[in-house]
Amino acid sequence: MTQSNLQTMGQQFGRRSWAEPWKIKMVEPLRLISREEREKALIEAGYNTFLLKSEDVYIDLLTDSGTGAMSDRQWAGMMLGDEAYAGSRNFYNFEAAVQTYYGYKYILPTHQGRGAEHLISLAAIKRGQYVPGNMYFTTTRLHQELAGGIFVDMIIDEAHDPQRPYPFKGNIDLDKLETLIKREGAENIAYVSLAGTVNMAGGQPVSMANVKALRELSDRYGIKVFLDATRMVENAFFIQEREDGYAGKSIAEILKEFCSYTDGAWMSAKKDNLVNIGGWLAVNDWTLFEELRNLVVVFEGLHTYGGLAGRDMEAMAIGIAESVQDDHVRARVGQVRYLGELLTVWGSPIVQPVGGHAVFLDARRFYPQLRQDQFPAQTLAAEMYLDSGIRSMERGIASAGRDPKTGDHYYPRLELTRLTIPRRVYTQAHMDVVAESVRAVYDAREQTRGLKMVYEPKYLRFFQARFERL
Ligand code: P70
């Protein structure tokens, strides 16, 4: 163990320890079922952690989506829901919060992130156009493809190497992008699909320098840049921590500056924005907004509720303001990093550097004996559950799906199992228990057999696919 890892997080930041900027007012009991019961539950779930009952899960690290704890203020806001069909007061509070903190002009609520992805894809992609982006995200790419777009990965090569400790692994490779634009012509590029942070790469950030340069390049060719802002607050934290000139700026300032280089954004508010359900879409261009405002009534709901209750929009308005507080973000990313550092010290293979929302286990290095089509990351998620009742998520070949043209699996270089930390929910002691379980599963790695897929749905197969042991 190195000296630095024996220090508390606060000491590593050169000051006394810090802690979460809240205390706990209400608790929800956890349940840990026996090993035999877990085995039964896992077989019933077809070795797919999405199909487990939450009741059978001890520590739930499936996702940070909608699983965070709301504050007392947000719960108080829920009581102020104005459930009018049109023009709810909560809509205006929500609209003002997005305008204030993200800086975009025109805002639409949606039921969650993929609702917004659906609308922007329909409005901004013409059949056959390319959509370059910094690594795919499952729902994002699917909506782009359903709208006739062709997603092309433009992330820097470092992002595909789980062991490469690069500070901004989410960056776009601008040379690759310019080559694509020159080859295909600017008119054949729908827009640049930029995500901050990059979920599938391990929660890795994009630098301010990269988005600025992207803006310049896109302006030269007249191409729009739309941002997946789902975890952009966490991205802002990494800029504050790692990029020259930003140490003295607040998360809120950094967030707003970053967004100012983009033409609009879609959001799964279930992450950064600290709500259990909700999303939004924001653009600066009035004509595009008019089209989106028209589409939202077809697929989501009237443009002042977009599939949400008034109370949900109020919770989101308050959540947005809370989410950009520096001490909140530091504690949030700090907890993820605590788990990552423990695993690093213990020699468990994880993606480096540790990202904003999760620790990603490198399943290839757990199970070198398994071929990728024996689902190493799915296997690892199953083994974690068997060992300790901890639920994680596959982010490898099952998530990547199939190439719509050839019908073959996509074979992503990253074969990862995600331990996703919900916001404001678990304690440091829970993180210790998780790390111990990862270590136990790693110790048993040589005896572990892979899986075969026995049921495969057509869209987003990882959600409902079923597996059996080889
Ligand atoms: C997760 C969740 C959702 C998400 C995201 C980014 C960067 C858009 C969305 C969609 C939930 C999820 C979704 C698909 C597969 C597995 C899990 N990510 N962009 O756990 O938002 O879920 O609100 O429609 O991460 O990472 P929404």
Residues whose N, C-alpha, C, O or C-beta is under 5 A from the ligand:
A	BS01	P70	L62 T63 D64 S65 Q112 G113 R114 F137 T138 T139 N199 D228 T230 S268 G278
